[in-house]
Amino acid sequence: MVIRVLHVISSLRLGGAQVVVKHIVENRSEDFEHFLYPLRPSRAVFDIDAEVIERNWCNYNPRKFFEIIRLCKERKIDVLAVHLSKPIMGGLLASKFCDVKVVVHEHGPLVRRGLQYAFYRFMLKRLWKRAAAFIAVSNNMRDELVSIAGVAPEVIKVVPNAVDLDEFDPGKTDRQKMRSDLEIRDDDAVLGYVGRLNQVKGVDVLLESTAKLPDKFKVVLAGTGPEEKNLRKLARKLGIEQRVKFLGLSTDIPALMAAFDIGIIPSRQEPFGIVGLELMRMGVPIVSTGVDGMADYMVDGENALLVEVDNSDQIAECVERIISDTQLTRHLIETGIDTTEKFSVRHCVDAVEQIYKGLCG
């Protein structure tokens, strides 16, 4: 028996949830067939080896909701896997009209700020019993589902996000070429950040800490987001504009990370923080806040140096510690690489497929 899974997601723009879906779909066992339905088409997409069903309807078009019901019936879907807030609400409501097992994969919108996420929490409190199972990406996310949405603990399974151990391989990258492409000198020290440029990611704190460091420290930011304009203004205000590179979206994250001397994760909130595992796998020592889901795999002084949220002084101090202490750097790198072995794509996909199989008998 082949289990047919329909994944409904907000869009196929590059993000943590999209990477998880890609892992599940492209590493499927022969017992599964997957379909993808993004609610919002996007030009900036990455390829996923599955049938993608796109509809060019405007935002908040009610046809998007009815399309979930139609697809479930037409494709004889067994499991409706819903990712991110709008798909989750739509999937839970759609389950009333079709015979399908709904699996809510909670990647973090539950704890985000803003009116739409407040509405999502309001709806989830009232609709969660329609779900056959919940998947939380971290222990912290599981606890938030219980405390915020009132979800029964017994229906929640924790399946951590994964890092592609083959893709993130420093042996397959050319550090010197990438540094040359970025116009980084040999005596420069690169502080690297990969992720969205929004308030919750704390990139402003990274810039503030850079202003407290010598001029040899340069910052490379890979990502886009609503805070980019403000961050550029802040860099000018701090007098470090010439030391900060805004790269936008990068198509080759492993190659870019190979150019980093230290990875910085200054997040104020982080449901899991897969970028931490990616940096570890690439042999990049990390300075991080270690908040929320990152506590599942980050240990201060072992595989990362952890700092308080919004503390630019601590970030600067930890950066200088790593640069000056080669023994510490080597320890962080070696322990970090060992940590990633527990978070392979195979482990993640096997765990998710077991949940799907358990629901389908």
C-alpha positions in Angstrom: 0.0 0.0 0.0 1.3 3.4 -1.0 0.6 6.2 1.4 -0.3 9.4 -0.5 0.7 12.6 1.3 -0.3 16.2 0.3 1.9 18.9 1.8 0.3 22.3 2.0 2.7 25.1 2.6 2.6 28.9 2.4 5.0 29.2 -0.5 8.2 27.6 -1.9 10.4 30.5 -1.0 13.6 29.3 0.7 13.0 28.9 4.4 13.3 26.3 7.2 9.9 24.8 6.6 10.5 24.5 2.9 13.9 22.7 3.5 12.2 20.2 5.8 9.5 19.4 3.2 12.2 19.0 0.6 14.0 16.5 2.9 10.9 14.5 3.5 9.8 14.4 -0.1 13.2 13.7 -1.8 14.3 11.1 0.7 11.0 9.2 0.8 10.8 5.5 1.0 8.9 3.5 -1.7 5.8 3.3 0.5 5.1 7.0 -0.1 3.9 9.4 -2.8 4.1 13.1 -2.2 2.3 16.1 -3.7 3.0 19.8 -2.9 0.4 22.6 -2.9 1.9 26.0 -2.1 -0.8 28.6 -1.3 1.2 31.4 -2.8 3.2 31.0 -6.0 6.7 32.6 -5.9 9.4 33.4 -8.4 12.1 32.8 -5.8 11.8 29.0 -5.4 14.1 26.0 -5.1 13.5 22.8 -6.9 11.7 19.9 -5.1 11.5 16.5 -6.7 7.7 16.1 -6.4 4.6 17.1 -8.2 3.9 20.8 -7.3 0.3 22.0 -7.8 0.3 25.7 -8.3 -2.7 28.0 -8.6 -2.3 31.6 -9.5 -4.9 33.0 -7.2 -4.6 36.2 -5.2 -4.0 36.3 -1.4 -7.1 35.4 0.7 -8.9 33.9 -2.3 -11.3 31.4 -0.7 -10.8 29.1 -3.7 -7.4 28.2 -2.1 -9.2 26.6 0.8 -11.7 24.7 -1.3 -8.7 23.5 -3.5 -7.3 21.6 -0.4 -10.6 19.7 -0.1 -10.7 19.0 -3.9 -7.1 17.8 -4.0 -7.6 15.5 -1.1 -10.6 13.8 -2.7 -9.2 13.8 -6.3 -5.8 12.5 -5.4 -7.1 10.1 -2.8 -4.9 11.6 -0.1 -4.2 9.6 3.0 -2.2 12.2 5.0 -2.6 16.0 4.8 0.6 17.5 6.1 0.2 21.2 6.8 3.1 23.6 7.3 3.0 27.2 8.6 0.0 29.2 9.9 -2.4 29.6 7.0 -2.0 26.1 5.6 -2.5 24.7 9.1 -5.7 26.6 9.7 -6.9 25.7 6.2 -6.0 22.1 6.6 -7.7 21.7 10.0 -10.9 23.3 8.6 -10.8 21.2 5.4 -10.7 18.0 7.4 -14.3 18.5 8.2 -15.2 17.9 4.6 -12.9 15.0 3.6 -11.7 11.8 5.1 -8.0 12.5 5.6 -5.5 12.4 8.5 -4.2 15.9 9.2 -0.6 16.2 10.5 0.3 19.7 11.8 4.0 20.2 11.4 4.7 23.2 13.7 7.9 25.0 12.5 7.5 28.1 14.7 4.7 30.5 13.6 3.0 29.7 16.9 5.4 32.0 18.8 5.8 34.8 16.1 4.6 38.3 16.7 1.9 40.0 14.7 -1.8 40.1 14.2 -1.9 37.1 11.8 0.0 34.9 14.3 -2.3 36.0 17.1 -5.2 34.9 15.0 -3.5 31.7 14.3 -3.0 31.0 18.0 -6.7 31.8 18.6 -7.8 29.4 15.8 -5.4 26.6 16.8 -6.8 26.6 20.4 -10.2 25.8 18.9 -9.2 23.5 16.0 -6.3 21.4 17.2 -8.5 18.4 18.0 -9.1 18.0 14.3 -5.5 17.0 13.8 -4.5 13.3 14.0 -1.0 14.3 15.1 1.4 17.2 15.7 5.1 17.3 14.8 7.2 19.8 16.8 10.6 20.6 15.5 12.1 20.9 19.1 11.3 20.2 22.7 10.7 23.9 23.3 8.2 23.9 20.4 6.4 20.9 21.9 6.1 22.8 25.2 4.8 25.9 23.5 2.1 23.8 21.7 0.9 22.5 25.1 1.0 25.8 27.0 -0.1 28.3 24.3 -2.6 26.2 22.2 -3.6 23.6 24.8 -2.6 20.7 22.6 -2.6 17.4 24.4 1.0 16.2 24.9 0.2 12.7 23.8 -0.6 13.7 20.2 2.7 15.6 19.8 5.9 14.0 18.4 9.2 15.8 18.4 11.1 15.4 15.2 14.1 17.7 15.0 15.0 19.4 11.7 17.9 17.9 9.8 21.1 18.9 8.1 22.1 17.3 4.8 25.5 15.7 5.8 26.6 15.3 2.2 25.6 18.7 1.0 27.2 20.5 3.9 30.7 19.1 3.5 33.7 21.5 3.7 35.7 19.1 1.6 33.5 19.9 -1.4 34.0 23.7 -1.2 36.8 26.1 -2.1 37.2 28.5 0.8 39.9 30.7 -0.9 37.8 31.1 -4.1 34.7 32.2 -2.1 36.7 34.6 0.0 38.3 36.0 -3.2 34.8 36.4 -4.8 33.7 38.3 -1.7 36.8 40.5 -1.8 37.9 39.2 1.6 41.6 39.6 2.4 43.7 36.9 4.0 44.1 38.8 7.3 40.4 39.6 7.5 38.1 37.7 9.9 34.6 37.0 8.6 31.6 37.0 10.9 28.9 35.2 8.9 25.2 35.3 9.2 22.6 33.3 7.1 18.9 33.8 7.6 16.0 36.2 7.3 16.6 39.9 7.9 13.9 40.6 10.4 13.7 41.9 13.9 13.4 38.5 15.7 16.7 37.4 14.2 18.7 40.0 16.0 21.0 41.0 13.2 21.1 44.6 14.6 22.9 43.2 17.6 25.5 41.6 15.4 26.2 44.9 13.7 26.5 46.6 17.1 29.0 44.0 18.3 31.0 44.4 15.1 31.4 48.2 15.8 33.1 47.2 19.0 35.7 45.0 17.2 38.8 45.9 15.3 38.5 46.8 11.6 39.8 43.4 10.5 36.4 41.9 11.4 34.1 41.9 8.4 30.4 40.9 8.3 28.8 38.9 5.6 24.9 38.7 5.6 23.2 36.2 3.4 19.4 36.7 3.3 16.6 39.2 2.7 13.8 40.6 4.8 11.9 43.6 6.0 14.7 44.9 8.2 17.3 45.2 5.4 16.8 48.9 4.9 17.0 49.6 8.7 20.1 47.4 9.0 21.9 49.3 6.2 21.1 52.6 8.0 22.4 51.1 11.3 25.7 50.1 9.6 26.1 53.6 8.4 25.3 55.1 11.8 27.8 52.8 13.5 30.5 53.7 10.9 30.9 50.1 9.7 29.2 50.3 6.4 32.4 49.4 4.5 32.8 46.3 6.7 29.4 44.8 6.0 28.3 42.9 2.9 24.6 42.4 2.1 24.5 39.4 -0.3 20.8 38.9 -0.6 19.7 35.3 -1.2 22.6 32.9 -1.8 22.2 29.9 -4.1 25.2 28.0 -2.5 25.0 28.2 1.3 27.7 25.5 1.9 30.3 27.3 -0.3 29.4 30.6 1.4 29.8 29.2 4.9 33.2 27.8 4.0 34.4 31.5 3.8 33.3 32.3 7.3 35.7 32.4 10.3 32.9 32.5 12.8 29.2 32.0 12.4 26.9 34.3 14.4 23.3 33.5 15.4 22.0 36.5 17.4 18.4 35.3 17.4 15.9 36.6 19.9 13.7 33.7 19.1 14.4 30.4 17.2 12.1 27.4 17.0 15.0 25.2 16.0 17.8 27.0 14.2 18.9 24.6 11.5 21.5 27.1 10.4 23.4 26.2 13.6 23.7 22.6 12.5 24.7 23.7 9.0 27.5 25.9 10.3 28.7 23.1 12.6 28.8 20.6 9.7 30.9 23.1 7.7 33.4 23.3 10.5 32.6 26.9 11.5 32.8 27.8 15.2 29.6 29.5 16.4 28.6 32.3 18.7 24.9 32.1 19.4 22.1 33.1 21.8 21.1 29.4 22.0 17.5 30.3 22.6 14.4 28.1 22.4 14.9 25.1 20.1 18.6 25.6 19.7 19.0 24.5 23.4 18.2 20.9 22.0 21.7 20.7 20.5 23.9 23.6 21.5 26.0 23.3 24.6 28.0 26.3 25.8 31.8 25.8 25.6 31.3 22.4 23.8 29.9 23.0 20.3 29.2 26.8 20.6 29.8 29.8 22.7 26.4 31.0 24.0 25.5 34.6 24.8 22.5 36.4 26.3 19.9 37.8 24.0 20.5 41.5 22.9 24.0 41.4 24.4 26.4 42.9 21.8 29.3 43.0 24.3 29.1 39.3 24.9 29.1 38.6 21.2 32.2 40.7 20.7 34.0 39.1 23.7 33.2 35.6 22.4 34.4 36.5 18.9 37.7 37.6 20.3 38.0 34.5 22.4 37.6 32.2 19.4 40.0 34.2 17.2 42.7 34.2 19.9 42.3 30.6 21.2 43.1 28.0 18.6 42.6 25.1 21.0 39.1 26.4 21.9 38.3 26.8 18.2 39.4 23.3 17.4 37.3 21.9 20.2 34.2 23.8 19.1 34.6 22.6 15.5 35.3 18.9 16.3 32.4 18.7 18.8 30.1 20.6 16.4 30.8 18.1 13.6 30.1 15.2 16.0 26.8 16.8 17.0 25.5 16.9 13.4 25.7 13.2 13.1 22.6 12.9 15.3 20.6 15.1 13.0 20.9 13.5 9.6 18.2 13.7 7.0 17.6 10.0 7.2 16.8 10.1 10.9 14.3 12.9 10.3 12.6 11.3 7.3 12.3 7.9 9.0 10.7 9.5 12.1 8.2 11.4 10.0 7.3 8.4 7.9 6.7 6.3 11.0 4.2 8.9 12.2 2.4 8.8 8.8 2.4 5.0 8.8 1.1 4.8 12.3 -1.9 7.0 11.3 -2.7 4.9 8.3 -2.7 1.6 10.0 
